[in-house]
Amino acid sequence: MIEIQAALFWAYGAGATFALSAGRQLQLWERINAGEGPRTRSRAANPYLTLTILFAAVLMVPTGLFLLWQNPSWATMHVAAGHRGVWAGFVLFYAGGIPVAAVLGFLAAQALVLVGAGYWAYLQCVGGYFLLFGTLVHGWDGRGYERFLSPGADDYARWAHDSVVNHVLGFLTSGTFLALFLFGAVVIGAMLLTEIGWLVEGWTLPGADRDRKVPRVVAVGIAAAGVYGLPFAGAVLASVLVRLLGGWLGLPLFAVLAGAVLLWRRSPVRRLYGLVGVPDRHWRVEPDAGPAVVAQVTSSRSA
C-alpha cells in the first residue's frame, strides 16, 4: 500500500509491533510450551505469528501490488516511468519480501520479549517505523516527500516550478490518493484494531494489569505516540539536520540525540513505556503466577 522502497520497513515495524502488543500472550504461550502446563500445540502453531503473516500476505501485499499496477511511477518513487520500467523480479521480491519482513520483525520482538527485554522489542518497532518515515520524508536524496506527494512523473518533474500547496492539493485530488485512502482505511484500520485488541487482551491476563499505571485509553494513546509519533518526529528531525549540516554532521548528531532520548535509563520515553503495562520482565520471573495462569487457560479450553 506504500511506495516499494519503504514497504519492507513498514512490514518489519508492523510485525514487531504485533509481537510487542501480544507480549503477555506470547509469554504465556512460552510457559505452556516449556512444560509448566499441558503442551497441546507446537511452537510453529503460534496464533499471533500466523495472524501476522496473514495480515502481511492478505492485506499489505495485494494493496501494494494494486498500486504498483495502477501507478508504477508513484509506487516506485518515480524510479520507473511505467510498467515497462518495472523488472518482474522486483515485483516478485516485493510480494515475497513483505511477509518475510513482517515475520522477521515479529520474531525479533518476540525473542526480546521472552528474555525480559521488552523495551528493546519496542525499539524494534521504533527502528522499523523510523526507516519507513525517513524514506518517505527524506529519501535517498532529500526529496522523499516530493516523490510521495507527486502522483505522476510529470508532477514530480514540475515540483520546483509550483508551490508546495498546489502540489499537496493536486495529490489530495488524485486517483492515487483515493486508492491510498480506501486501502489505508482497511489495512491501517485492521492493523490498529489488532494491536489494540492484543494489548487489551494482555491486560486481562492474571497479574498483567498491575503494571499499567494509567487508564486504558491513555495507555493506548501513549503506545500509539511511542510507536508511530516518535519515529515520525525523529525522521523529520533527522531530515532537517541533514539539510542544515549535511550528512556527515547531521546524522551523527541525530544518532547522539536519539541515543539520549531512547537509551538513557531516565529518559521520558522509558518512563512512558513503563506506564503502558507491556512486558518488562522475563517470563519466568513470576513463578507463583505461572501455574495459576496455566490452570486458567487449560480450564477455559476444557470448558
ZARO-805070 format. One line per field, with one value per residue (C-alpha): residue in one letter; x, y, z. Coordinates in steps of 0.1 Angstrom, whole numbers, plus 5000, padded with zeros to 4 digits. Each point is the difference from the previous one (the first is absolute). Example, Ala and Ser with C-alpha at 12.3 -4.5 7.8 and 13.67 -1.06 7.14 Angstrom:
<sites>
res	(A | S)
X	(5123 | 5014)
Y	(4955 | 5034)
Z	(5078 | 4993)
</sites>
This chain:
<sites>
res	(M | I | E | I | Q | A | A | L | F | W | A | Y | G | A | G | A | T | F | A | L | S | A | G | R | Q | L | Q | L | W | E | R | I | N | A | G | E | G | P | R | T | R | S | R | A | A | N | P | Y | L | T | L | T | I | L | F | A | A | V | L | M | V | P | T | G | L | F | L | L | W | Q | N | P | S | W | A | T | M | H | V | A | A | G | H | R | G | V | W | A | G | F | V | L | F | Y | A | G | G | I | P | V | A | A | V | L | G | F | L | A | A | Q | A | L | V | L | V | G | A | G | Y | W | A | Y | L | Q | C | V | G | G | Y | F | L | L | F | G | T | L | V | H | G | W | D | G | R | G | Y | E | R | F | L | S | P | G | A | D | D | Y | A | R | W | A | H | D | S | V | V | N | H | V | L | G | F | L | T | S | G | T | F | L | A | L | F | L | F | G | A | V | V | I | G | A | M | L | L | T | E | I | G | W | L | V | E | G | W | T | L | P | G | A | D | R | D | R | K | V | P | R | V | V | A | V | G | I | A | A | A | G | V | Y | G | L | P | F | A | G | A | V | L | A | S | V | L | V | R | L | L | G | G | W | L | G | L | P | L | F | A | V | L | A | G | A | V | L | L | W | R | R | S | P | V | R | R | L | Y | G | L | V | G | V | P | D | R | H | W | R | V | E | P | D | A | G | P | A | V | V | A | Q | V | T | S | S | R | S | A)
X	(5000 | 5030 | 5029 | 5021 | 5032 | 4983 | 4978 | 5025 | 5007 | 4962 | 4996 | 5029 | 4986 | 4965 | 5012 | 5020 | 4970 | 4977 | 5024 | 5004 | 4963 | 4995 | 5030 | 4981 | 4983 | 5033 | 5015 | 4970 | 5005 | 5036 | 4991 | 4977 | 5026 | 5027 | 4982 | 4982 | 4967 | 4987 | 5016 | 4972 | 5015 | 5034 | 5020 | 4993 | 4963 | 5004 | 4967 | 5014 | 5028 | 4974 | 4978 | 5030 | 5008 | 4964 | 4999 | 5032 | 4990 | 4963 | 4999 | 5034 | 5012 | 4968 | 4994 | 5036 | 4999 | 4968 | 5016 | 5031 | 4978 | 4979 | 5028 | 5035 | 5017 | 4986 | 5004 | 5037 | 5006 | 5002 | 5030 | 4979 | 4980 | 4975 | 4994 | 5029 | 5024 | 4991 | 5021 | 4979 | 5024 | 4995 | 4963 | 5007 | 5024 | 4974 | 4972 | 5022 | 5020 | 4971 | 4989 | 5037 | 5007 | 4969 | 5010 | 5035 | 4987 | 4976 | 5027 | 5025 | 4976 | 4986 | 5035 | 5008 | 4966 | 5006 | 5034 | 4987 | 5012 | 4966 | 5014 | 5025 | 4970 | 4984 | 5031 | 4996 | 4966 | 5016 | 5029 | 4976 | 4977 | 5029 | 5014 | 4965 | 4994 | 5036 | 4996 | 4968 | 5011 | 5036 | 5007 | 5035 | 5005 | 4978 | 4970 | 4980 | 4970 | 5000 | 4998 | 4973 | 4979 | 5004 | 4973 | 5018 | 5035 | 4989 | 4989 | 5033 | 5019 | 4981 | 5005 | 5024 | 4977 | 4970 | 4991 | 4999 | 4964 | 4990 | 5019 | 4983 | 4966 | 5008 | 5009 | 4969 | 4978 | 5018 | 4989 | 5031 | 4990 | 4964 | 5014 | 5024 | 4970 | 4978 | 5028 | 5013 | 4966 | 5001 | 5037 | 5009 | 4966 | 5005 | 5035 | 4990 | 4970 | 5022 | 5027 | 4976 | 4980 | 5031 | 5013 | 4966 | 4999 | 5034 | 4988 | 4972 | 5025 | 5005 | 5025 | 5007 | 4979 | 5018 | 5029 | 4976 | 5003 | 4974 | 4964 | 4998 | 4990 | 5030 | 5023 | 4989 | 5007 | 5034 | 5008 | 4989 | 5020 | 5031 | 4997 | 4989 | 5003 | 5036 | 5015 | 4983 | 5013 | 5034 | 4999 | 4991 | 5028 | 5025 | 4991 | 5002 | 5035 | 5012 | 4988 | 5015 | 5033 | 5005 | 5000 | 5035 | 4990 | 4962 | 4997 | 5026 | 4983 | 4966 | 5014 | 5013 | 4966 | 4981 | 5022 | 4994 | 4963 | 4996 | 5029 | 5005 | 4984 | 4983 | 4987 | 4964 | 4995 | 5009 | 4978 | 4970 | 5007 | 4997 | 4965 | 4985 | 5003 | 5018 | 5025 | 5031 | 5012 | 5010 | 4970 | 5014 | 5005 | 4965 | 5000 | 4969 | 4979 | 5010 | 4980 | 4969 | 5001 | 5005 | 4972 | 4976 | 5010 | 4996 | 4967 | 4986 | 5011 | 4983 | 4968)
Y	(5000 | 5022 | 5008 | 4970 | 5014 | 5005 | 4970 | 4975 | 5024 | 5003 | 4963 | 4995 | 5027 | 4986 | 4965 | 5012 | 5020 | 4970 | 4980 | 5027 | 5005 | 4963 | 4998 | 4987 | 4974 | 4989 | 4996 | 4978 | 4980 | 4995 | 4988 | 4974 | 4988 | 4999 | 4973 | 5022 | 4987 | 4976 | 5004 | 4997 | 5019 | 5003 | 5032 | 5004 | 5003 | 5033 | 5017 | 5035 | 4993 | 4984 | 5030 | 5023 | 4980 | 5001 | 5038 | 5005 | 4975 | 5008 | 5037 | 5016 | 4981 | 5002 | 5037 | 5008 | 4980 | 5018 | 5034 | 4988 | 4990 | 5030 | 5025 | 4985 | 5034 | 5010 | 4965 | 4999 | 5036 | 5010 | 4977 | 4982 | 5021 | 4972 | 4963 | 4993 | 5016 | 4975 | 4969 | 4969 | 4987 | 5032 | 4993 | 4964 | 5013 | 5025 | 4974 | 4975 | 5025 | 5016 | 4969 | 4991 | 5034 | 4998 | 4966 | 5012 | 5030 | 4978 | 4974 | 5026 | 5018 | 4967 | 4988 | 5032 | 4998 | 4965 | 5007 | 5030 | 5027 | 5015 | 5035 | 4988 | 4983 | 5034 | 5014 | 4975 | 5018 | 5034 | 4990 | 4985 | 5030 | 5025 | 4985 | 5000 | 5037 | 5009 | 4985 | 5019 | 5033 | 5002 | 4971 | 4994 | 5036 | 5022 | 4999 | 4972 | 5021 | 5015 | 4965 | 4990 | 5031 | 4997 | 4977 | 4997 | 5005 | 5033 | 5013 | 4991 | 5016 | 5033 | 5001 | 5029 | 5020 | 5001 | 5006 | 4972 | 5008 | 4994 | 4967 | 4989 | 5009 | 4982 | 4969 | 5001 | 5002 | 4972 | 4964 | 4988 | 5018 | 4986 | 4965 | 5007 | 5013 | 4969 | 4975 | 5018 | 4999 | 4962 | 4992 | 5025 | 4996 | 4962 | 5005 | 5025 | 4979 | 4969 | 5017 | 5017 | 4967 | 4980 | 5027 | 5000 | 4962 | 4999 | 5023 | 4975 | 4972 | 4994 | 5023 | 5018 | 5031 | 5011 | 5013 | 5025 | 5034 | 5020 | 4994 | 4977 | 5028 | 5021 | 4969 | 4993 | 5037 | 4998 | 4968 | 5015 | 5031 | 4979 | 4977 | 5024 | 5036 | 4997 | 4984 | 5026 | 5029 | 4983 | 4997 | 5037 | 5010 | 4979 | 5014 | 5036 | 4993 | 4985 | 5030 | 5025 | 4983 | 4974 | 4962 | 4998 | 5022 | 4998 | 4962 | 4996 | 5029 | 4983 | 4967 | 5016 | 5017 | 4968 | 4981 | 5024 | 4999 | 4962 | 4984 | 5022 | 4981 | 5031 | 5013 | 5010 | 4973 | 4973 | 5014 | 5002 | 4964 | 4990 | 5015 | 4979 | 4966 | 4980 | 4973 | 5013 | 4968 | 4965 | 4976 | 4978 | 5027 | 4994 | 4963 | 5003 | 5015 | 4973 | 4970 | 5022 | 5014 | 4966 | 4986 | 5027 | 4995 | 4962 | 5002 | 5024 | 4976 | 4971 | 5020)
Z	(5000 | 5003 | 4976 | 4995 | 5014 | 5034 | 5000 | 5016 | 5029 | 5006 | 5000 | 5024 | 5024 | 4998 | 5008 | 5029 | 5013 | 4998 | 5021 | 5026 | 5002 | 5006 | 5024 | 5030 | 4979 | 4985 | 5034 | 5010 | 4969 | 5009 | 5035 | 4986 | 4974 | 5027 | 5020 | 5026 | 4986 | 4975 | 4966 | 4975 | 4970 | 4984 | 5000 | 4963 | 5007 | 5018 | 4991 | 5003 | 4975 | 4977 | 5001 | 4994 | 4968 | 4989 | 5005 | 4979 | 4972 | 4997 | 5006 | 4995 | 4969 | 4979 | 5006 | 4993 | 4967 | 4990 | 5005 | 4981 | 4971 | 5001 | 5003 | 4997 | 4999 | 5035 | 5014 | 4992 | 5011 | 4963 | 4993 | 4974 | 4975 | 4992 | 5000 | 4976 | 5024 | 5028 | 5000 | 5006 | 5026 | 5020 | 5002 | 5012 | 5026 | 5012 | 5003 | 5018 | 5020 | 5018 | 5019 | 5007 | 5014 | 5022 | 5013 | 5008 | 5019 | 5019 | 5009 | 5010 | 5023 | 5014 | 5008 | 5019 | 5019 | 5011 | 5015 | 5019 | 4977 | 4991 | 4996 | 4974 | 4982 | 5000 | 4984 | 4971 | 4993 | 5002 | 4977 | 4973 | 5000 | 5001 | 4968 | 4985 | 5008 | 4992 | 4965 | 4994 | 5015 | 4988 | 4977 | 4986 | 4988 | 5022 | 4976 | 5016 | 5008 | 4965 | 4985 | 5024 | 4992 | 4963 | 4985 | 4966 | 4985 | 4984 | 5034 | 5015 | 4971 | 5005 | 5038 | 4999 | 4978 | 5022 | 5037 | 5026 | 5007 | 4964 | 5000 | 5032 | 4985 | 4968 | 5019 | 5022 | 4969 | 4981 | 4995 | 5018 | 5032 | 4997 | 4997 | 5030 | 5020 | 4993 | 5005 | 5031 | 5016 | 4997 | 5005 | 5027 | 5016 | 5003 | 5012 | 5028 | 5011 | 5002 | 5020 | 5024 | 5004 | 5008 | 5024 | 5019 | 4999 | 5017 | 5028 | 5008 | 5009 | 5037 | 5015 | 4968 | 5005 | 5032 | 4978 | 4983 | 5018 | 4980 | 4987 | 4970 | 4976 | 5011 | 4997 | 4965 | 4991 | 5015 | 4982 | 4966 | 5006 | 5008 | 4971 | 4973 | 5011 | 5014 | 4969 | 4977 | 5021 | 4999 | 4963 | 4995 | 5024 | 4983 | 4966 | 5014 | 5015 | 4968 | 4980 | 5023 | 5009 | 4973 | 5004 | 5016 | 5029 | 5000 | 5003 | 5029 | 5019 | 4995 | 5012 | 5032 | 5006 | 4993 | 5023 | 5028 | 4995 | 4995 | 5019 | 5031 | 5029 | 5013 | 4967 | 4996 | 4974 | 5025 | 5026 | 4976 | 4990 | 5036 | 5003 | 4972 | 5017 | 4973 | 5009 | 5018 | 5017 | 4992 | 4996 | 5028 | 5025 | 5016 | 5008 | 5022 | 4972 | 4975 | 5012 | 5007 | 4965 | 4984 | 5021 | 4989 | 4963 | 5002 | 5018 | 4975 | 4972 | 5016 | 5005)
</sites>
